[in-house]
Amino acid sequence: MFGCFVDRTGISIRLRIRWGKFFRGISFMAQSPVIMLGIESSCDETAAAIVAADKTIYANEIASQIETHAKHGGVVPEVAARAHLEMIDQVIRDALATAGLTMGDIDAVAATGGPGLIGGVAVGTVTAKAIAAARQIPYFAVNHLEGHALSPRLADDVTFPYLLLLVSGGHTQLLAVAGPGDYRRYGTTMDDAAGEAFDKCAKAMGLGYPGGPAIEAARQIR
């Protein structure tokens, strides 16, 4: 079922194996107060969250790059990667401060391992691996789309199975989610995802970036 995420992204099957180990590890560690640091840097936002095994979200800090990319009418991968590199340490420090914790309180680290812009993904995964190696704690590479697919269970008491409309910047899919690692894709875009289409249309009409909010604002004006 992991093939539903491979598609155009070419993500390694190793991510599925690591994701499976992640859930087995969390199930094992759930008996103690496990605290996880999560890092996301796959596109134009640098984010760090601290979450406990009981779904308590202690912190969720985000550094946006919208203003940086607005002048180009879209995300420039190299610019995004450099911005991630500049911001990631501070975002992690902010998350720890918001949670009232130190790095010594973190039991494991997870980071987006793809799909995404390779430069940004590399910044996040290398940072996470470095923290895990220095602290001698587990590191988990998380599939970007699978993280989206399972996130409703973090915020709400959603039970398996459920039907999911996944709308990410570069991906739009309709999925049946039966459990971790168990998905059935019913539909997906053949070319641009919804977010990309909005950005390109807004740029063509001179409405600015990001495209979705710009087009919505123009509609309301009329």
Backbone as a chain_set.jsonl record, in Angstrom:
{"seq": "MFGCFVDRTGISIRLRIRWGKFFRGISFMAQSPVIMLGIESSCDETAAAIVAADKTIYANEIASQIETHAKHGGVVPEVAARAHLEMIDQVIRDALATAGLTMGDIDAVAATGGPGLIGGVAVGTVTAKAIAAARQIPYFAVNHLEGHALSPRLADDVTFPYLLLLVSGGHTQLLAVAGPGDYRRYGTTMDDAAGEAFDKCAKAMGLGYPGGPAIEAARQIR", "coords": {"N": [[0.812, -1.212, 0.0], [2.128, 1.117, 0.344], [2.855, 2.086, -2.059], [1.03, 3.967, -2.915], [2.004, 6.358, -2.136], [4.363, 6.616, -3.438], [4.38, 7.15, -6.353], [4.991, 10.062, -8.227], [7.036, 10.853, -6.661], [9.048, 9.079, -5.896], [9.896, 8.022, -3.44], [11.888, 6.236, -1.112], [11.387, 2.775, -0.25], [12.339, 2.211, 2.2], [11.439, 4.096, 3.971], [8.906, 3.251, 4.666], [9.505, 1.011, 6.2], [10.897, 2.187, 8.321], [8.864, 3.785, 9.305], [7.068, 1.873, 10.209], [8.615, 0.769, 12.254], [8.675, 3.003, 13.836], [5.998, 3.233, 14.81], [5.785, 0.808, 16.191], [7.715, 1.259, 18.07], [6.661, 3.471, 19.428], [4.355, 2.317, 20.484], [5.495, 0.56, 22.261], [6.843, 2.321, 23.949], [4.83, 3.823, 24.981], [3.995, 3.238, 27.502], [5.458, 4.697, 29.226], [6.185, 8.174, 30.002], [6.724, 9.313, 27.169], [8.395, 11.705, 25.177], [8.397, 13.396, 22.185], [10.357, 15.004, 19.697], [9.502, 16.664, 16.828], [10.369, 17.448, 13.477], [9.86, 19.519, 10.691], [10.53, 20.335, 7.37], [10.008, 20.413, 4.663], [9.162, 22.116, 2.626], [8.264, 25.358, 2.418], [8.162, 26.156, 5.046], [9.63, 26.187, 8.229], [9.443, 24.03, 10.837], [8.921, 22.975, 14.227], [7.843, 20.653, 16.555], [6.742, 19.541, 19.761], [5.678, 16.674, 21.165], [3.806, 14.481, 23.24], [3.467, 10.962, 24.108], [0.876, 10.555, 24.868], [-0.584, 12.173, 23.223], [-0.478, 14.824, 23.913], [0.217, 18.079, 22.964], [2.916, 19.909, 23.353], [4.299, 21.996, 22.209], [4.356, 23.889, 19.147], [6.002, 25.239, 16.861], [6.442, 27.522, 14.188], [8.189, 28.788, 11.423], [7.614, 30.888, 8.87], [8.144, 31.25, 5.321], [6.891, 32.854, 3.526], [6.964, 35.634, 2.833], [9.543, 35.795, 1.829], [9.44, 34.26, -0.523], [7.414, 35.44, -1.951], [8.114, 37.518, -3.704], [9.035, 36.146, -5.872], [6.902, 34.822, -6.829], [6.38, 32.237, -6.146], [7.668, 29.197, -4.592], [11.144, 29.04, -4.307], [13.399, 26.545, -4.561], [16.221, 26.483, -3.741], [16.51, 28.874, -2.332], [14.652, 28.392, -0.326], [15.847, 26.205, 1.016], [18.153, 27.394, 2.107], [16.975, 29.194, 3.846], [15.742, 27.464, 5.647], [18.009, 26.367, 6.82], [19.017, 28.593, 8.139], [17.022, 29.075, 10.026], [16.318, 26.778, 11.516], [17.602, 25.977, 13.939], [16.814, 28.005, 15.727], [14.037, 27.724, 15.689], [13.713, 25.223, 16.876], [14.769, 25.781, 19.406], [12.861, 27.646, 20.229], [10.606, 26.008, 20.375], [11.274, 24.263, 22.459], [11.448, 26.13, 24.528], [8.793, 27.087, 24.636], [7.508, 24.747, 25.429], [8.616, 24.45, 27.888], [10.759, 22.799, 28.379], [13.907, 20.975, 28.193], [16.571, 19.902, 25.981], [17.391, 17.579, 27.084], [15.097, 16.396, 27.985], [13.892, 15.214, 25.853], [12.879, 12.269, 24.255], [12.972, 11.01, 21.785], [13.49, 11.63, 18.27], [11.932, 12.86, 15.35], [11.707, 13.382, 11.813], [10.653, 14.921, 8.744], [11.12, 12.867, 6.02], [10.686, 13.001, 3.341], [8.069, 12.963, 0.782], [9.353, 16.011, -0.747], [10.988, 19.231, -1.101], [14.265, 18.652, -1.864], [16.525, 19.948, -0.742], [15.526, 21.291, 1.542], [14.434, 19.101, 2.949], [16.783, 17.706, 3.489], [18.065, 19.445, 5.288], [16.375, 19.297, 7.552], [16.402, 16.492, 8.168], [19.133, 15.953, 8.588], [19.649, 17.618, 10.78], [17.932, 16.453, 12.695], [19.013, 13.863, 12.85], [21.528, 14.484, 13.866], [20.912, 15.489, 16.414], [19.746, 13.198, 17.536], [21.918, 11.429, 17.456], [23.775, 12.732, 19.099], [22.421, 12.723, 21.535], [21.943, 10.084, 21.85], [19.475, 8.836, 21.274], [16.416, 7.503, 19.766], [15.924, 7.953, 16.213], [13.59, 8.879, 13.705], [12.588, 8.68, 10.367], [10.014, 10.235, 8.689], [7.384, 9.718, 6.412], [6.192, 12.313, 4.46], [3.543, 12.565, 3.385], [2.229, 10.485, 4.663], [2.366, 11.378, 7.239], [0.573, 13.54, 7.091], [-1.729, 12.048, 6.528], [-2.207, 10.653, 8.878], [-2.427, 12.591, 10.804], [-5.022, 13.578, 11.644], [-5.708, 11.919, 13.785], [-4.128, 12.777, 15.797], [-5.017, 15.288, 16.548], [-7.75, 14.916, 16.938], [-10.175, 12.471, 18.1], [-10.226, 10.369, 16.028], [-11.234, 7.37, 14.555], [-9.941, 4.345, 13.07], [-11.354, 2.599, 10.239], [-10.916, 5.497, 8.031], [-12.028, 7.95, 5.629], [-10.064, 10.053, 3.7], [-9.332, 13.299, 2.521], [-6.524, 14.434, 1.205], [-4.779, 17.287, 1.075], [-2.091, 18.788, 0.137], [0.763, 20.959, -0.43], [2.11, 20.087, -2.82], [0.689, 17.841, -3.445], [-2.391, 16.147, -3.979], [-4.731, 13.979, -2.838], [-7.145, 11.305, -2.58], [-7.825, 9.21, -0.042], [-8.237, 6.023, 1.584], [-7.844, 5.32, 4.881], [-6.716, 2.794, 6.716], [-5.065, 2.118, 8.764], [-1.824, 2.598, 10.369], [0.522, 2.601, 7.824], [-1.217, 1.291, 6.145], [-3.027, 1.86, 3.474], [-5.337, 2.943, 0.955], [-5.422, 4.261, -2.195], [-7.765, 6.202, -3.785], [-7.962, 8.219, -5.621], [-6.054, 10.722, -7.386], [-4.251, 13.714, -8.301], [-3.224, 14.153, -11.691], [-1.411, 15.875, -12.682], [-0.604, 18.986, -11.74], [-1.022, 19.632, -8.258], [-3.672, 20.862, -6.088], [-2.79, 23.139, -4.64], [-0.536, 23.984, -6.138], [-1.767, 24.618, -8.567], [-3.393, 26.802, -7.858], [-1.371, 28.65, -7.172], [-0.03, 29.012, -9.638], [-2.078, 30.006, -11.284], [-2.709, 32.387, -9.944], [-0.311, 33.75, -10.204], [-0.224, 34.089, -12.988], [-2.342, 35.843, -13.29], [-1.432, 38.003, -11.961], [-1.855, 38.311, -9.215], [-0.415, 37.725, -6.961], [1.381, 35.948, -4.269], [0.889, 33.663, -1.551], [-1.091, 31.699, -3.884], [-3.763, 30.693, -3.365], [-5.076, 32.172, -1.116], [-4.849, 34.71, -2.334], [-6.426, 34.548, -4.678], [-8.9, 34.005, -3.527], [-9.315, 36.373, -2.084], [-9.493, 38.202, -4.213], [-11.832, 37.34, -5.415], [-13.734, 37.976, -3.452], [-13.62, 40.735, -3.437], [-14.771, 41.402, -5.894]], "CA": [[0.0, 0.0, 0.0], [2.979, 2.294, 0.365], [2.97, 2.573, -3.423], [0.15, 5.113, -3.139], [2.758, 7.565, -1.863], [5.572, 6.674, -4.261], [3.899, 8.035, -7.404], [6.049, 10.825, -8.886], [8.026, 11.3, -5.681], [10.162, 8.158, -5.855], [10.381, 7.87, -2.078], [12.406, 4.902, -0.843], [10.564, 1.875, 0.547], [12.893, 2.189, 3.55], [10.625, 4.953, 4.823], [7.81, 2.446, 5.206], [10.076, 0.174, 7.251], [11.174, 3.047, 9.468], [7.575, 4.226, 9.856], [6.568, 0.75, 10.972], [9.403, 0.717, 13.49], [8.248, 4.15, 14.634], [4.769, 2.932, 15.534], [6.056, -0.252, 17.154], [8.463, 1.884, 19.158], [5.754, 4.31, 20.209], [3.484, 1.431, 21.247], [6.288, 0.019, 23.36], [7.229, 3.379, 24.868], [3.648, 4.533, 25.461], [3.791, 2.942, 28.908], [6.17, 5.724, 29.974], [5.885, 9.507, 29.436], [7.632, 9.583, 26.054], [8.264, 13.027, 24.566], [8.991, 13.356, 20.855], [10.601, 16.241, 18.951], [9.256, 16.478, 15.409], [10.914, 18.527, 12.647], [9.308, 19.562, 9.329], [11.23, 21.336, 6.554], [9.904, 19.874, 3.31], [8.849, 23.115, 1.601], [8.576, 26.754, 2.717], [7.995, 26.431, 6.464], [10.481, 25.437, 9.148], [8.587, 23.803, 11.997], [9.332, 22.021, 15.256], [6.778, 20.384, 17.513], [7.058, 18.616, 20.846], [4.438, 15.95, 21.418], [3.945, 13.332, 24.13], [2.817, 9.741, 23.648], [-0.572, 10.638, 25.148], [-1.077, 13.146, 22.247], [-0.338, 16.197, 24.398], [1.089, 18.906, 22.123], [3.544, 20.888, 24.225], [4.742, 23.148, 21.413], [4.275, 23.761, 17.692], [6.571, 26.502, 16.391], [6.57, 27.563, 12.726], [8.793, 29.963, 10.789], [7.137, 30.92, 7.495], [8.988, 31.905, 4.319], [6.0, 33.429, 2.517], [7.462, 36.934, 2.372], [10.766, 35.56, 1.052], [9.133, 33.709, -1.845], [6.367, 36.211, -2.617], [8.696, 38.309, -4.797], [9.28, 35.258, -7.011], [5.635, 34.25, -7.254], [6.368, 30.81, -5.821], [8.797, 28.74, -3.782], [12.418, 28.773, -4.973], [13.983, 25.5, -3.717], [17.508, 26.83, -3.136], [16.245, 29.919, -1.337], [13.965, 27.735, 0.786], [16.818, 25.393, 1.756], [19.016, 28.285, 2.894], [16.158, 29.75, 4.923], [15.612, 26.397, 6.643], [19.296, 26.265, 7.515], [19.142, 29.756, 9.017], [15.969, 29.154, 11.036], [15.943, 25.541, 12.188], [18.067, 25.963, 15.332], [15.989, 28.908, 16.519], [12.696, 27.147, 15.805], [13.8, 24.156, 17.88], [14.917, 26.441, 20.712], [11.559, 28.232, 20.577], [9.705, 24.92, 20.748], [11.669, 23.817, 23.799], [11.082, 27.187, 25.475], [7.339, 27.073, 24.757], [7.141, 23.546, 26.174], [9.229, 24.483, 29.208], [11.601, 21.605, 28.456], [15.268, 21.058, 27.668], [16.86, 18.803, 25.065], [17.522, 16.375, 27.893], [13.771, 15.808, 28.218], [13.422, 14.612, 24.612], [13.14, 10.827, 24.217], [13.167, 10.564, 20.409], [13.387, 12.704, 17.279], [11.404, 12.478, 14.036], [11.787, 14.455, 10.819], [10.126, 14.593, 7.421], [12.15, 12.301, 5.163], [10.222, 13.133, 1.965], [8.523, 13.782, -0.334], [9.501, 17.435, -0.511], [12.153, 19.825, -1.747], [15.362, 17.862, -1.303], [17.398, 20.772, 0.094], [14.873, 21.489, 2.832], [14.359, 17.802, 3.616], [18.125, 17.392, 3.988], [18.328, 20.265, 6.48], [15.633, 18.74, 8.675], [16.84, 15.144, 8.538], [20.493, 16.018, 9.145], [19.524, 18.189, 12.123], [17.326, 15.444, 13.568], [19.993, 12.791, 13.06], [22.593, 14.997, 14.725], [20.367, 15.526, 17.784], [19.586, 11.816, 17.989], [23.237, 10.84, 17.672], [24.388, 13.376, 20.26], [21.682, 12.332, 22.73], [21.807, 8.623, 21.868], [18.048, 8.529, 21.323], [15.955, 7.056, 18.444], [15.572, 8.894, 15.138], [12.632, 8.297, 12.776], [12.26, 9.416, 9.151], [8.565, 10.121, 8.495], [6.884, 10.09, 5.088], [5.431, 13.559, 4.54], [2.119, 12.357, 3.122], [1.691, 9.622, 5.702], [2.169, 12.249, 8.39], [-0.714, 14.219, 6.86], [-2.821, 11.075, 6.56], [-2.455, 10.214, 10.25], [-2.523, 13.732, 11.719], [-6.328, 13.752, 12.313], [-5.756, 11.154, 15.03], [-3.392, 13.528, 16.818], [-5.836, 16.422, 16.994], [-9.107, 14.473, 17.291], [-10.323, 11.03, 18.343], [-10.697, 9.729, 14.8], [-10.945, 5.937, 14.591], [-9.757, 3.645, 11.802], [-10.803, 3.293, 9.067], [-11.582, 6.742, 7.663], [-11.779, 8.457, 4.283], [-9.272, 11.279, 3.861], [-8.928, 14.149, 1.412], [-5.203, 14.958, 1.545], [-4.468, 18.443, 0.228], [-0.799, 19.35, 0.511], [1.234, 21.891, -1.448], [2.412, 19.438, -4.084], [-0.036, 16.58, -3.571], [-3.809, 16.09, -3.649], [-5.12, 12.588, -2.955], [-8.284, 10.802, -1.825], [-7.3, 7.974, 0.52], [-8.853, 5.294, 2.685], [-6.803, 5.072, 5.874], [-7.134, 1.671, 7.552], [-4.151, 2.029, 9.888], [-0.458, 2.991, 10.003], [1.085, 1.798, 6.755], [-2.273, 0.58, 5.424], [-3.763, 2.9, 2.768], [-5.786, 2.682, -0.403], [-5.615, 5.524, -2.903], [-8.894, 6.172, -4.717], [-7.777, 9.212, -6.666], [-4.966, 11.678, -7.204], [-4.064, 14.579, -9.466], [-2.31, 13.615, -12.685], [-0.391, 16.883, -12.966], [-0.444, 19.855, -10.585], [-1.932, 19.52, -7.126], [-4.525, 22.041, -5.931], [-1.993, 24.29, -4.226], [0.274, 24.433, -7.264], [-2.665, 25.219, -9.557], [-3.743, 28.137, -7.37], [-0.194, 29.519, -7.265], [0.254, 29.325, -11.035], [-3.149, 30.874, -11.789], [-2.559, 33.704, -9.321], [0.848, 34.404, -10.824], [-0.603, 34.484, -14.347], [-3.273, 36.965, -13.192], [-0.781, 39.093, -11.238], [-2.521, 38.473, -7.92], [0.517, 37.547, -5.852], [1.638, 34.631, -3.68], [0.41, 32.4, -2.121], [-2.193, 31.866, -4.816], [-5.082, 30.414, -2.81], [-5.638, 33.351, -0.441], [-4.924, 35.841, -3.257], [-7.587, 34.356, -5.543], [-10.093, 34.139, -2.687], [-9.488, 37.802, -1.79], [-9.941, 38.859, -5.435], [-13.232, 36.963, -5.616], [-14.553, 38.701, -2.486], [-13.655, 42.129, -3.872], [-15.733, 41.512, -6.985]], "C": [[0.849, 1.268, 0.0], [3.102, 2.9, -1.019], [2.102, 3.78, -3.696], [0.879, 6.418, -2.86], [3.981, 7.703, -2.768], [5.33, 7.56, -5.476], [5.052, 8.725, -8.119], [7.207, 11.119, -7.944], [9.221, 10.382, -5.598], [10.724, 7.943, -4.464], [10.773, 6.422, -1.808], [11.458, 4.089, 0.019], [11.081, 1.801, 1.978], [12.097, 3.06, 4.5], [9.467, 4.179, 5.435], [8.32, 1.594, 6.375], [10.321, 1.002, 8.507], [9.879, 3.505, 10.128], [6.95, 3.118, 10.684], [7.296, 0.609, 12.3], [8.994, 1.845, 14.425], [7.01, 3.807, 15.469], [4.963, 1.799, 16.543], [6.793, 0.31, 18.361], [7.572, 2.717, 20.051], [4.823, 3.435, 21.053], [4.221, 0.879, 22.462], [6.558, 1.083, 24.411], [6.041, 4.087, 25.492], [3.366, 4.28, 26.938], [4.517, 3.939, 29.8], [5.912, 7.072, 29.313], [6.88, 9.901, 28.349], [7.345, 10.956, 25.459], [9.069, 13.047, 23.274], [9.182, 14.767, 20.297], [10.405, 15.937, 17.474], [9.714, 17.688, 14.618], [10.351, 18.409, 11.232], [9.986, 20.686, 8.544], [11.141, 20.978, 5.073], [9.605, 20.908, 2.231], [9.246, 24.513, 2.069], [8.261, 27.142, 4.158], [8.953, 25.563, 7.266], [9.69, 25.272, 10.434], [9.208, 22.787, 12.943], [8.196, 21.883, 16.249], [7.284, 19.419, 18.572], [5.75, 17.99, 21.305], [4.724, 14.748, 22.315], [3.165, 12.14, 23.584], [1.314, 9.749, 23.908], [-1.267, 11.685, 24.288], [-1.07, 14.59, 22.77], [0.652, 16.952, 23.518], [1.652, 20.027, 22.997], [3.968, 22.149, 23.466], [4.596, 22.842, 19.937], [4.706, 25.094, 17.098], [6.829, 26.451, 14.888], [7.212, 28.886, 12.29], [8.424, 29.931, 9.312], [8.117, 31.664, 6.588], [8.157, 32.625, 3.258], [6.532, 34.739, 1.96], [8.7, 36.776, 1.501], [10.444, 35.132, -0.372], [8.107, 34.534, -2.626], [6.907, 36.988, -3.82], [8.945, 37.474, -6.05], [7.993, 34.641, -7.54], [5.519, 32.767, -6.983], [7.62, 30.431, -5.059], [10.012, 28.448, -4.66], [13.191, 27.778, -4.098], [15.285, 25.882, -3.023], [17.345, 27.892, -2.059], [15.589, 29.312, -0.1], [14.943, 26.952, 1.649], [17.704, 26.267, 2.638], [18.25, 28.885, 4.067], [15.948, 28.715, 6.031], [16.883, 26.305, 7.486], [19.476, 27.4, 8.516], [18.194, 29.696, 10.208], [15.824, 27.93, 11.93], [16.394, 25.491, 13.643], [17.176, 26.819, 16.223], [14.588, 28.342, 16.72], [12.678, 26.037, 16.856], [13.947, 24.748, 19.278], [13.593, 27.037, 21.166], [10.577, 27.161, 21.036], [10.012, 24.42, 22.16], [11.263, 24.846, 24.852], [9.574, 27.215, 25.709], [6.872, 25.892, 25.608], [7.67, 23.565, 27.603], [10.124, 23.276, 29.447], [13.012, 21.914, 27.979], [15.484, 19.882, 26.718], [17.019, 17.489, 25.828], [16.202, 15.686, 28.184], [13.23, 15.068, 27.002], [13.845, 13.147, 24.535], [13.408, 10.29, 22.81], [12.958, 11.752, 19.477], [12.86, 12.14, 15.965], [11.516, 13.668, 13.093], [11.18, 13.979, 9.51], [11.261, 14.1, 6.54], [11.798, 12.37, 3.688], [8.774, 12.662, 1.873], [8.574, 15.264, 0.025], [10.688, 17.963, -1.291], [13.397, 19.27, -1.077], [16.286, 18.681, -0.398], [16.822, 20.968, 1.482], [14.781, 20.205, 3.623], [15.705, 17.441, 4.224], [18.445, 18.177, 5.25], [17.634, 19.658, 7.695], [16.133, 17.385, 9.122], [18.241, 15.149, 9.139], [20.467, 16.587, 10.562], [18.978, 17.164, 13.103], [18.298, 14.314, 13.871], [21.111, 13.237, 14.002], [22.14, 15.029, 16.183], [20.271, 14.115, 18.347], [20.932, 11.168, 18.3], [23.897, 11.417, 18.922], [23.748, 12.93, 21.569], [21.564, 10.826, 22.899], [20.352, 8.209, 22.076], [17.587, 8.141, 19.921], [15.663, 8.218, 17.492], [14.652, 8.167, 14.166], [12.426, 9.226, 11.591], [10.787, 9.174, 8.846], [8.192, 10.541, 7.073], [5.94, 11.282, 5.231], [3.924, 13.33, 4.402], [1.481, 11.452, 4.166], [1.479, 10.415, 6.994], [0.861, 13.018, 8.284], [-1.876, 13.246, 7.072], [-3.192, 10.668, 7.984], [-2.672, 11.358, 11.236], [-3.914, 13.948, 12.331], [-6.435, 13.019, 13.643], [-4.982, 11.838, 16.152], [-4.251, 14.634, 17.407], [-7.22, 16.011, 17.482], [-9.117, 12.962, 17.5], [-10.952, 10.354, 17.133], [-10.292, 8.256, 14.832], [-10.756, 5.387, 13.182], [-10.983, 2.771, 11.523], [-11.519, 4.618, 8.838], [-11.165, 7.152, 6.255], [-11.153, 9.833, 4.406], [-9.063, 11.996, 2.531], [-7.631, 14.817, 1.824], [-4.87, 16.074, 0.559], [-3.209, 19.085, 0.774], [-0.328, 20.233, -0.635], [1.461, 21.249, -2.808], [1.634, 18.163, -4.328], [-1.504, 16.757, -3.196], [-4.266, 14.664, -3.901], [-6.366, 12.304, -2.133], [-7.905, 9.402, -1.359], [-8.26, 7.344, 1.524], [-7.724, 4.927, 3.63], [-7.301, 3.992, 6.823], [-6.27, 1.525, 8.792], [-2.785, 2.488, 9.448], [0.128, 2.047, 8.95], [0.064, 1.065, 5.905], [-3.22, 1.596, 4.781], [-4.233, 2.394, 1.409], [-6.08, 4.024, -1.065], [-6.73, 5.374, -3.925], [-8.726, 7.178, -5.845], [-6.631, 10.149, -6.34], [-4.879, 12.561, -8.44], [-3.036, 13.954, -10.401], [-1.188, 14.594, -13.001], [-0.204, 17.73, -11.705], [-1.465, 19.555, -9.495], [-2.687, 20.842, -6.984], [-3.715, 23.286, -5.579], [-1.155, 24.864, -5.352], [-0.58, 25.142, -8.306], [-3.067, 26.631, -9.14], [-2.567, 29.1, -7.522], [0.076, 29.953, -8.707], [-0.807, 30.251, -11.629], [-3.023, 32.287, -11.225], [-1.392, 34.465, -9.936], [0.501, 34.907, -12.222], [-1.516, 35.707, -14.336], [-2.689, 38.144, -12.424], [-1.366, 39.354, -9.868], [-1.596, 38.27, -6.722], [0.588, 36.129, -5.339], [1.43, 34.709, -2.178], [-0.901, 32.562, -2.875], [-3.58, 31.689, -4.244], [-5.724, 31.608, -2.131], [-5.794, 34.545, -1.375], [-6.144, 35.739, -4.159], [-8.878, 34.516, -4.75], [-10.37, 35.62, -2.385], [-9.999, 38.547, -3.018], [-11.414, 38.542, -5.71], [-14.15, 37.776, -4.695], [-14.684, 40.174, -2.869], [-14.704, 42.333, -4.951], [-17.165, 41.258, -6.489]], "O": [[0.358, 2.355, -0.304], [3.413, 4.083, -1.157], [2.392, 4.55, -4.612], [0.431, 7.479, -3.295], [4.57, 8.78, -2.856], [5.979, 8.594, -5.632], [5.988, 8.064, -8.569], [8.256, 11.588, -8.387], [10.315, 10.836, -5.264], [11.923, 7.702, -4.32], [10.079, 5.495, -2.224], [10.801, 4.628, 0.909], [10.354, 1.377, 2.876], [12.074, 2.804, 5.703], [9.089, 4.418, 6.582], [7.655, 1.471, 7.404], [9.997, 0.578, 9.616], [9.799, 3.604, 11.353], [6.367, 3.378, 11.736], [6.681, 0.363, 13.337], [8.967, 1.678, 15.645], [6.974, 4.056, 16.674], [4.376, 1.824, 17.624], [6.552, -0.083, 19.503], [7.697, 2.685, 21.275], [4.533, 3.768, 22.202], [3.652, 0.747, 23.546], [6.512, 0.808, 25.61], [6.208, 4.867, 26.43], [2.595, 5.01, 27.56], [4.233, 4.024, 30.995], [5.461, 7.113, 28.168], [7.769, 10.72, 28.578], [6.187, 11.325, 25.263], [10.265, 12.755, 23.266], [8.297, 15.616, 20.406], [11.064, 15.053, 16.926], [9.482, 18.825, 15.027], [10.364, 17.328, 10.644], [10.018, 21.835, 8.986], [12.084, 21.211, 4.316], [9.77, 20.624, 1.045], [10.434, 24.83, 2.116], [8.108, 28.326, 4.461], [9.077, 24.362, 7.021], [9.306, 26.262, 11.057], [9.918, 21.871, 12.527], [7.651, 22.878, 16.727], [8.15, 18.585, 18.307], [4.84, 18.677, 21.769], [5.748, 14.081, 22.17], [2.312, 12.291, 22.71], [0.564, 9.032, 23.246], [-2.406, 12.058, 24.569], [-1.61, 15.482, 22.115], [1.792, 16.519, 23.346], [0.945, 20.975, 23.336], [3.987, 23.241, 24.033], [4.696, 21.689, 19.517], [3.877, 25.973, 16.86], [7.364, 25.469, 14.374], [6.815, 29.96, 12.741], [8.869, 29.047, 8.58], [8.82, 32.577, 7.021], [8.679, 32.969, 2.197], [6.55, 34.934, 0.745], [8.892, 37.529, 0.546], [11.09, 35.578, -1.32], [7.951, 34.346, -3.833], [6.228, 37.101, -4.841], [9.052, 38.011, -7.152], [7.999, 34.004, -8.593], [4.643, 32.105, -7.538], [8.529, 31.245, -4.897], [9.919, 27.702, -5.634], [13.6, 28.135, -2.994], [15.438, 25.627, -1.828], [17.969, 27.816, -1.0], [15.924, 29.668, 1.03], [14.881, 27.021, 2.876], [17.976, 25.918, 3.787], [18.804, 29.065, 5.151], [15.973, 29.054, 7.214], [16.826, 26.18, 8.709], [20.017, 27.201, 9.603], [18.516, 30.204, 11.282], [15.252, 28.039, 13.015], [15.65, 25.013, 14.499], [16.823, 26.418, 17.332], [14.016, 28.469, 17.803], [11.731, 25.93, 17.635], [13.322, 24.272, 20.226], [13.237, 26.948, 22.341], [9.807, 27.376, 21.973], [9.102, 24.185, 22.955], [10.793, 24.487, 25.932], [9.124, 27.351, 26.847], [5.95, 26.026, 26.412], [7.222, 22.781, 28.44], [10.238, 22.788, 30.571], [13.274, 22.984, 27.43], [14.662, 18.967, 26.664], [16.804, 16.413, 25.271], [16.182, 14.522, 28.583], [12.221, 14.369, 27.101], [15.016, 12.819, 24.723], [14.009, 9.226, 22.661], [12.333, 12.747, 19.845], [13.287, 11.074, 15.521], [11.43, 14.82, 13.519], [11.19, 12.787, 9.204], [12.246, 14.808, 6.33], [12.541, 11.847, 2.857], [8.289, 12.017, 2.803], [7.927, 15.712, 0.972], [11.32, 17.229, -2.051], [13.568, 19.401, 0.135], [16.779, 18.166, 0.606], [17.528, 20.832, 2.481], [15.019, 20.2, 4.831], [15.768, 16.929, 5.342], [19.034, 17.634, 6.185], [18.246, 19.523, 8.754], [16.278, 17.141, 10.32], [18.506, 14.425, 10.099], [21.176, 16.1, 11.442], [19.495, 17.018, 14.21], [18.398, 13.86, 15.011], [21.58, 12.459, 14.832], [22.89, 14.644, 17.081], [20.662, 13.862, 19.486], [21.069, 10.446, 19.288], [24.503, 10.688, 19.708], [24.428, 12.775, 22.583], [21.141, 10.341, 23.948], [20.034, 7.367, 22.917], [18.301, 8.422, 18.958], [15.225, 9.294, 17.897], [14.877, 7.004, 13.833], [12.127, 10.408, 11.764], [10.358, 8.024, 8.753], [8.627, 11.587, 6.591], [5.005, 11.253, 6.031], [3.132, 13.836, 5.198], [0.314, 11.634, 4.515], [0.538, 10.159, 7.746], [0.123, 13.138, 9.262], [-2.874, 13.581, 7.711], [-4.353, 10.372, 8.266], [-3.058, 11.123, 12.381], [-3.997, 14.46, 13.448], [-7.171, 13.449, 14.531], [-5.164, 11.511, 17.324], [-4.219, 14.887, 18.611], [-7.8, 16.676, 18.34], [-8.176, 12.266, 17.119], [-12.066, 9.835, 17.204], [-9.136, 7.935, 15.106], [-11.335, 5.896, 12.223], [-11.592, 2.254, 12.459], [-12.6, 4.844, 9.381], [-10.108, 6.763, 5.758], [-11.658, 10.686, 5.137], [-8.667, 11.383, 1.54], [-7.632, 15.679, 2.703], [-4.702, 15.833, -0.636], [-3.251, 19.831, 1.752], [-0.95, 20.255, -1.697], [1.054, 21.798, -3.833], [1.884, 17.467, -5.312], [-1.825, 17.433, -2.218], [-4.204, 14.18, -5.031], [-6.624, 12.963, -1.126], [-7.689, 8.509, -2.178], [-8.998, 8.041, 2.221], [-6.752, 4.291, 3.222], [-8.195, 4.232, 7.636], [-6.677, 0.888, 9.764], [-2.584, 2.749, 8.262], [0.215, 0.839, 9.169], [0.441, 0.291, 5.025], [-4.106, 2.131, 5.447], [-3.604, 1.529, 0.799], [-6.878, 4.817, -0.567], [-6.659, 4.531, -4.819], [-9.297, 6.998, -6.921], [-6.28, 10.347, -5.177], [-5.377, 12.195, -9.505], [-2.09, 13.305, -9.953], [-0.142, 14.204, -13.52], [0.306, 17.231, -10.702], [-2.626, 19.26, -9.779], [-2.383, 21.818, -7.669], [-3.927, 24.356, -6.149], [-1.068, 26.082, -5.512], [-0.163, 26.156, -8.866], [-3.081, 27.547, -9.962], [-2.748, 30.239, -7.953], [0.374, 31.119, -8.965], [-0.484, 31.169, -12.383], [-3.209, 33.267, -11.946], [-1.473, 35.673, -10.159], [0.883, 36.014, -12.601], [-1.476, 36.519, -15.26], [-3.354, 39.165, -12.248], [-1.375, 40.494, -9.403], [-1.957, 38.607, -5.594], [-0.044, 35.222, -5.88], [1.762, 35.729, -1.574], [-1.715, 33.431, -2.562], [-4.49, 32.443, -4.587], [-6.814, 32.023, -2.525], [-6.746, 35.314, -1.244], [-6.83, 36.737, -4.384], [-9.842, 35.099, -5.244], [-11.518, 36.064, -2.427], [-10.847, 39.43, -2.892], [-12.153, 39.401, -6.19], [-15.222, 38.214, -5.115], [-15.729, 40.788, -2.653], [-15.441, 43.319, -4.931], [-18.11, 41.31, -7.276]]}, "num_chains": 1, "name": "protein.A"}
